[in-house]
Amino acid sequence: MRRSVLSVSQCRKILGPSCALDDSEVEVVRDQLYSLAEVVIDYFDLHHRESIRKALEGPQDHQSNDLGAN
């Protein structure tokens, strides 16, 4: 769960004066971006764990994966 979330005021500073969204729309965009960030972080965390697992396994014989290769 999130510890802190940007306020609507902070989001408005980031979006700049030309932003025509009302506060509820800013909240929706903010929440969607937080959700996207969680997905990206989870993906990279999983990728990082997989990389560590492979490194700990050491070199493997990849010839068994080459079906029919000579």
C-alpha positions in Angstrom: 0.0 0.0 0.0 1.1 3.5 -0.7 2.7 5.5 2.2 2.1 9.0 0.7 0.3 10.3 -2.3 0.9 13.6 -4.0 -1.8 16.1 -3.2 -4.0 17.7 -5.9 -2.1 20.9 -5.3 1.2 19.2 -5.8 -0.1 17.6 -9.0 -1.3 21.0 -10.3 2.2 22.4 -9.8 3.6 19.5 -11.9 0.9 19.8 -14.6 1.4 23.6 -14.9 -1.0 26.5 -15.4 -2.3 25.3 -18.7 -4.0 22.2 -17.1 -7.7 22.4 -17.7 -8.7 19.4 -15.5 -10.9 19.8 -12.5 -9.7 18.4 -9.1 -11.6 15.1 -9.5 -10.0 14.5 -12.9 -6.5 15.3 -11.5 -7.2 12.8 -8.8 -8.1 10.1 -11.4 -5.0 10.8 -13.5 -2.8 10.8 -10.3 -4.3 7.5 -9.2 -3.9 5.9 -12.6 -0.3 7.0 -12.7 0.3 5.5 -9.3 -1.2 2.2 -10.5 1.0 2.2 -13.6 4.0 2.9 -11.4 3.1 -0.1 -9.2 2.9 -2.4 -12.2 6.3 -1.2 -13.5 7.9 -1.6 -10.1 6.5 -5.1 -9.7 7.7 -6.1 -13.2 11.2 -4.8 -12.6 11.3 -6.4 -9.1 10.3 -9.8 -10.6 12.8 -9.4 -13.4 15.5 -8.5 -10.9 14.7 -11.6 -8.8 14.8 -13.8 -11.9 18.2 -12.4 -12.8 19.5 -13.1 -9.3 18.1 -16.7 -9.4 19.8 -17.4 -12.8 23.1 -15.9 -11.6 23.0 -18.1 -8.5 22.3 -21.2 -10.6 25.4 -20.6 -12.6 26.1 -21.6 -16.2 23.8 -24.2 -17.6 23.9 -26.5 -20.6 21.7 -24.6 -23.2 22.2 -27.2 -25.8 19.2 -29.2 -24.4 17.0 -26.2 -25.4 18.2 -26.3 -29.0 15.8 -28.9 -30.5 17.2 -30.4 -33.7 20.2 -28.0 -33.7 23.5 -29.5 -34.8 
